Amino acid sequence: MMSYYTPTGGLPGQHELLTDRAIVKEAYTVIPKGVLRDIVTSNLPGFTGTRSWIIARPIAGFATTFSQLIVEIAPGGGSSRPEPEAGVEGVLFVTSGELTLTLAGERHMLEAGGYAFLAPDEQWSLRNEGSAPVGFHWVRKAYEKVDGIEAPASFVTSDQEVAPRPMPDTDDAWATTRFVDPDDLAHDMHVNIVTFQPGGSIPFAETHVMEHGLFVLEGKAVYRLNDDWVEVEAGDFMWLRAFCPQACYAGGPGPFRYLLYKDVNRQVRLT
């Protein structure tokens, strides 16, 4: 059965030590689950019954292409106009509860594992019509148009509906759930799920132009970030600027899975 970590907020007791695993460096940031507390949430304009943890936003000199929020909507809450900016695309990934998404006039019920791609300038709204809070990730990016290529259409699917694709020569130890065709140049970002079986690894230090947001949905691993090895577990978020070296070993005893953002399929802008 698939598992998805969802923060619940709260505050640690006054008797607890303040030492945690949060790291901010030039090439990467680690936001551990222990800092996703009530005191660091943000309200969102146009939403009711909603709070969010903003875990990534464009920062000059670091990662600049995307924002990522963990959003919690209480029963009865939501928004009739969630996206405030023109030309912005998005992905929703539900980790707990039930989210009602109305997309171009059609209602969709997204349960844990539910996934929606929201095209730039799409008409959509959100509502929690259930009896328990709903938690989901919201990744936003300004869509980069290309002459002669139509922007991609919105769609709804789920983790359960898309089969993971094993990476070559890994004996199924490393697989990626790809929600869009990687060769489709209409898409300028991918939000996928990466799965490692216990002992699986990225066997080299990836060093590339894509920025990353990696939220650990399940399991634990030791992750290579630039020149450090960092232990991570379900609920932790890793935020990587372009060209940050990265690799990992999955620690077990179960699968290690994370939600992965990356910017793709566009030429580098120089002017």
C-alpha positions in Angstrom: 0.0 0.0 0.0 1.4 3.4 -0.9 2.1 5.9 1.8 2.3 9.7 1.6 3.7 11.9 4.4 1.5 14.9 5.3 2.6 17.5 7.9 0.2 18.1 10.7 1.7 21.2 12.3 1.7 21.6 16.1 4.6 22.8 18.2 7.3 20.9 20.1 7.2 20.9 23.9 9.3 23.4 25.8 11.4 20.5 27.2 12.7 19.5 23.7 16.1 20.5 22.4 16.0 22.9 19.4 18.7 21.0 17.4 17.3 19.8 14.1 18.5 18.8 10.7 17.7 22.0 8.8 20.5 23.1 6.4 20.8 26.1 4.1 23.9 26.2 1.9 24.8 27.9 -1.4 24.0 24.8 -3.5 21.1 23.2 -1.6 18.6 23.5 1.3 17.2 20.8 3.5 13.9 21.6 5.3 13.2 18.6 7.6 9.7 17.6 8.6 10.4 18.7 12.2 10.2 22.4 11.2 6.9 22.2 9.4 5.1 23.6 12.5 2.0 25.9 13.0 4.2 29.0 13.5 5.7 28.9 10.0 2.4 28.6 8.1 1.0 31.2 5.7 -2.6 32.1 4.8 -3.3 32.4 1.0 -5.3 35.3 -0.5 -8.6 34.1 -2.0 -8.7 30.9 0.1 -10.9 30.1 3.1 -10.1 27.5 5.8 -6.6 27.1 4.4 -3.0 27.3 5.6 0.2 26.5 3.7 3.8 25.8 4.2 5.8 27.5 1.5 8.9 25.3 1.1 10.3 26.8 -2.1 10.1 30.2 -3.9 12.4 31.9 -6.5 15.5 33.3 -4.9 18.1 35.3 -6.8 21.4 33.4 -6.9 19.7 30.1 -6.0 16.8 28.3 -7.6 14.6 30.7 -9.7 12.1 28.7 -11.7 9.4 27.5 -9.3 7.5 27.6 -6.1 6.3 24.7 -4.0 3.7 24.8 -1.3 2.2 22.2 1.1 -1.4 23.2 1.5 -3.9 22.1 4.1 -7.6 22.9 3.6 -10.1 22.3 6.4 -13.6 20.9 5.7 -15.7 23.5 3.9 -12.6 25.5 2.8 -11.2 26.2 -0.6 -10.9 28.8 -3.3 -12.9 29.7 -6.4 -9.8 31.3 -8.0 -6.6 29.7 -6.6 -4.1 30.9 -9.2 -3.6 34.7 -9.0 -1.1 35.1 -11.9 -1.6 34.9 -15.6 0.6 32.5 -17.5 1.3 30.2 -14.6 1.0 26.4 -14.8 0.7 24.1 -11.8 0.7 20.6 -10.5 -1.4 19.4 -7.5 -0.5 16.1 -5.7 -2.7 15.0 -2.9 -1.2 13.3 0.1 -4.2 13.0 2.5 -7.9 13.5 2.5 -10.2 14.2 -0.5 -9.8 17.3 -2.7 -12.6 18.4 -5.1 -11.0 20.0 -8.1 -13.3 21.7 -10.6 -11.4 22.0 -13.9 -13.0 23.7 -16.9 -16.4 23.1 -15.4 -15.8 19.4 -14.6 -15.6 18.1 -11.1 -12.8 15.7 -10.1 -12.4 14.0 -6.7 -8.7 13.6 -5.9 -7.8 11.2 -3.1 -4.3 10.4 -1.7 -2.1 9.9 -4.7 -4.3 12.1 -6.9 -2.4 14.2 -9.5 -3.5 17.2 -11.6 -1.7 19.2 -14.2 -3.1 22.7 -14.5 -2.3 24.5 -17.8 -1.4 28.1 -17.9 -4.5 30.4 -17.7 -6.8 27.4 -17.0 -10.0 28.0 -15.1 -10.1 25.9 -12.0 -11.2 25.9 -8.3 -10.6 23.8 -5.2 -12.9 22.7 -2.4 -12.7 20.4 0.6 -16.2 18.8 0.7 -15.1 16.0 3.1 -15.1 15.7 6.9 -11.3 15.8 7.4 -8.6 18.1 6.4 -7.0 17.6 2.9 -3.3 17.9 2.4 -1.6 18.4 -1.0 1.5 19.8 -2.8 1.1 22.7 -5.2 4.0 23.3 -7.6 3.8 26.5 -9.6 5.9 27.7 -12.6 5.7 30.5 -15.1 5.1 28.7 -18.4 7.8 29.4 -21.0 6.2 29.6 -24.4 7.9 28.5 -27.6 6.9 29.6 -31.1 5.1 26.8 -32.9 4.4 24.7 -29.8 1.0 24.7 -28.2 0.9 24.9 -24.4 -0.1 21.5 -22.9 -3.7 20.7 -21.9 -4.7 20.2 -18.3 -5.3 16.6 -17.1 -6.1 14.6 -14.0 -4.6 11.2 -13.1 -3.1 9.5 -10.0 0.0 7.7 -8.7 -2.1 4.5 -8.8 -3.0 4.8 -12.5 0.6 5.4 -13.8 3.0 2.5 -13.8 6.6 3.3 -12.7 9.2 2.9 -15.4 12.4 1.1 -14.3 15.6 2.9 -15.0 17.9 0.9 -17.4 20.3 -1.7 -15.9 18.9 -1.3 -12.3 16.9 -4.6 -11.9 13.9 -2.5 -10.9 15.8 -1.0 -7.9 15.2 2.5 -9.3 12.0 3.5 -11.1 10.3 6.8 -12.1 6.5 7.4 -12.3 6.3 9.9 -15.2 3.0 11.7 -15.5 3.9 13.3 -18.9 5.9 12.1 -21.8 9.4 13.3 -21.3 9.8 13.9 -25.1 6.7 16.2 -25.2 8.3 19.6 -25.7 5.0 21.3 -24.8 5.9 20.6 -21.2 8.6 22.8 -19.6 8.5 21.1 -16.2 8.1 17.6 -14.9 6.7 16.6 -11.5 7.3 12.9 -11.1 7.6 10.3 -8.4 10.9 8.5 -8.0 11.0 5.2 -6.2 14.0 3.2 -4.9 13.8 -0.2 -3.4 15.9 -0.9 -0.3 19.5 -0.7 -1.2 18.8 1.0 -4.6 21.0 4.0 -5.5 21.8 6.7 -7.9 25.3 5.4 -8.7 26.9 8.6 -9.8 26.8 12.3 -8.8 24.2 13.8 -11.1 25.3 17.4 -12.0 22.9 19.1 -14.4 21.2 22.4 -15.3 17.8 21.4 -13.9 16.6 22.8 -10.5 15.0 20.3 -8.2 12.5 20.2 -5.4 12.4 16.7 -3.7 9.8 16.0 -1.1 10.2 12.6 0.6 6.8 10.8 0.5 7.9 7.6 2.1 11.0 5.8 3.5 14.5 7.0 4.2 17.8 7.4 2.5 21.2 9.0 2.7 21.4 11.7 0.0 24.5 13.2 -1.5 24.1 17.0 -1.8 27.1 18.8 -3.2 29.9 17.6 -1.0 27.8 16.4 1.9 26.0 13.2 2.7 22.6 13.9 4.5 20.1 11.5 6.0 16.6 12.2 5.0 13.2 10.6 5.7 9.5 10.9 4.9 8.4 14.5 5.3 11.8 16.1 4.5 12.2 18.5 1.6 15.4 18.9 -0.4 15.7 22.0 -2.6 18.6 22.1 -5.2 19.9 24.8 -7.4 21.2 24.1 -10.9 24.4 22.0 -11.1 24.3 20.8 -7.4 25.8 17.3 -7.5 23.4 14.7 -6.2 23.2 10.9 -5.5 21.6 8.6 -3.0 21.4 5.3 -1.3 18.0 4.0 -0.2 18.0 2.8 3.4 15.0 0.5 3.7 13.3 -1.4 5.2 10.7 -0.3 2.7 10.7 1.8 -0.5 12.1 5.3 -0.6 9.9 7.6 -2.7 9.9 11.3 -3.4 8.0 13.8 -5.4 10.4 15.4 -7.8 10.2 18.8 -9.6 12.5 19.7 -12.5 12.5 22.3 -15.3 13.1 20.8 -18.7 12.8 21.1 -22.5 13.8 24.7 -23.0 16.9 26.5 -24.4 18.8 28.7 -22.0 17.7 32.4 -22.3 20.6 34.8 -22.8 18.8 38.0 -23.7 
